[in-house]
Amino acid sequence: MRILITGGAGYIGSHAVRCFLEHGHEVVVLDNLSHGHAAAVPASVLVRGDLAEEDLVFSLLRQHRIEAVVHFAAYCYVGESVREPEKYYDNNLVNSLRLLRAMRRAGVSRIVLSSTCATYGIPAQLPITEDQPQRPINPYGRAKLAVEWMLDDFAQAYGFSYAALRYFNAAGASPKGDIGEDHDPETHLIPLVLQAALGLKPFVEIFGTDYPTPDGTCIRDYIHVDDLAEAHRLAVERLQPGVGLKLNLGSETGHSVREVIRVCEQVTGRSIPVREGPRRPGDPPILVASSAKAREVLGWSPRYRDLHSIVETAWRWHSTHRLGYADRPTTKGVI
Ligand code: UDP
């Protein structure tokens, strides 16, 4: 198929681009490179541009005779969304509407949305199934949920087919070690722990040690980025007119912050300095997915089954790219 991937130069997007290309799909990446990295995708597929430019999106859809869109482009910092909600509603919600409008104009009606477990807020039950109430507790989760609602309505009214994939904690990197996680600023646990292992940070701060969990730290469900990428490919291939799929993507196993640090110490063979700090506002104590529906509907089966193997791939990336993509200055910024 011919697929437009928005935000394809970002962390999850770039792994998805590779996955689609490896499976013989034709890909066009639209990315404004505000957070993505040109070096993360083949130069031949990258178009630098913004979703706000509806006419650009429309002409790309037409020009490349796009059959489906995979929509990653979005801001992704929960804390920032609380401080700057306008930025999040504008880029994550309004630009998604622009994308859907351009798709309608161009006669493209298949879309896979990068959604999030943040749409659930504090879960009523664990593991989290798709039928649980969605009560997001921050603008990031609310804007993503509103996009899910738009997709519902576009499916009903205009026959769109969509899959909203609600990720848990994306982690790891391509086993080839050439693409990986590089956020600025970095806020995610595993890269920060590995940066501390490399001596790039003096210590890792644990955000809260008084949670109602066995070791007092938050529990999350870490899922390998290539397994997420594969789920997007499967979802695109299964879209049906007028039908919406809402699927959780997680490993179905929870790990506490202390466990993550311990596994990182095992993988790196280094001792990682830790400081215990206060809770980070907006962090639910435990988030663990049920992905039974994704396994059943998509035939999806995550290949990385334990945190150790996920961290190994992350370590390969971080230890060879201490400064992320900036370690490859000759390719950075080239389109
Ligand atoms: N965390 C932490 N220290 C850090 C970064 C994260 O203790 O420097 C914790 C955070 O509170 C959460 C877990 O690690 O419980 C995963 O956080 P991350 O930001 O990676 O992902 P999130 O769960 O927010 O999507």
Residues whose N, C-alpha, C, O or C-beta is under 5 A from the ligand:
A	BS01	UDP	T187 H188 L189 I190 L192 E205 I206 F207 C218 R220 V257 R280 D283
